[in-house]
Amino acid sequence: MKWGVVRFPGSLDDADALWALNQVMGQEARALWHKDEDLADVQCVVLPGGFSYGDYLRCGAIARFAPIMKSVVRFAGDGGLVLGICNGFQILCEAHLLPGALMRNRSLAFICERVSLRVENAATPFTCAARQGEVLRLPIKHGEGLYVAPAEELRAMEERGQVLLRYTDATGQERDDANPNGSTRAIAGVANEAFNVFGLMPHPEHAVEPALGGEDGLKIFRSIITSVERTSAAASTAASS
Amino acid sequence: MLVKVFVTPRKGILDPQGRAVEQSLKTLGFAGVAAVRVGRYIVLELDAPNAERARETVRQMCAQLLTNPNIEDYTFEIEPIEGGPR
């Protein structure tokens, strides 16, 4: 399938995302320049990690106004799949494509480590290749990953199953010392109400080969591929009947 | 006009920086310190016909870019620029 990875000034992980998709997974992924507005025929847009626009003002606050974000908002509104990783997650929150916001880690320190994450909802386009409750190992590297949202909103999100990933220990148990950044309810990744936009602080693109210390990131990308294949299979069945 | 915008973490939202500063102040022996919040101070010059229009413009700036209403509150002050209007 066709992927577009947006490159903002200050993006860091765009090259790794392209490597994961093209070299490791044999996908057709290309970089999309932040000043362009054309998403061409991509089936999934990836907003990569990094420090877009130097993280000035607030992480993601400036990137939200990049020309390409108009197209990303439209694409998401039409049901297109959007994956925001780390800084990409922050941008999606600032652009109001996802609820909540990401604040400074409770330790005030930049954290770079491998964490355990429990899959809270495996019935989404971003998690369907994982099992419900499965524990994934992915790296995080961020200074601002503490997820917050208004209490009322959080309750509604939990009820709708919009929390897709939660920080846990290696056995899948929630523990305060397994919550690396102090996120509310140990939330590591959330989807929008329509489940076509997903943001997460951990980096699936950094966990796609044994040499990188793990391959659990593949499950996120495989989920997206599976869901796009299912959708196009359903569309062609509908067209031929 | 000279515009001074004060952005603070919204009340009730965890402010790890404020907490760390509060702890440090107490460690230094400053008694009676509470509810420390660390925010941002933005100052800008704005060409506006009157204070009311300037206030409206600043509110829009805060809603669209200067603050994240999910996690931040703000107040602002507007005053004439010293040396006369621009």
Interface residues (C-beta under 8 A of the other chain):
Chain A: L57 R58 A61 F65 C93 E94 G100 A101 M103 R104 N105 R106 S107 L108 L146 V148 A149 P150 G182 T184
Chain B: P9 I13 L14 D15 P16 Q17 A20 L65 L66 N68 N70 I71
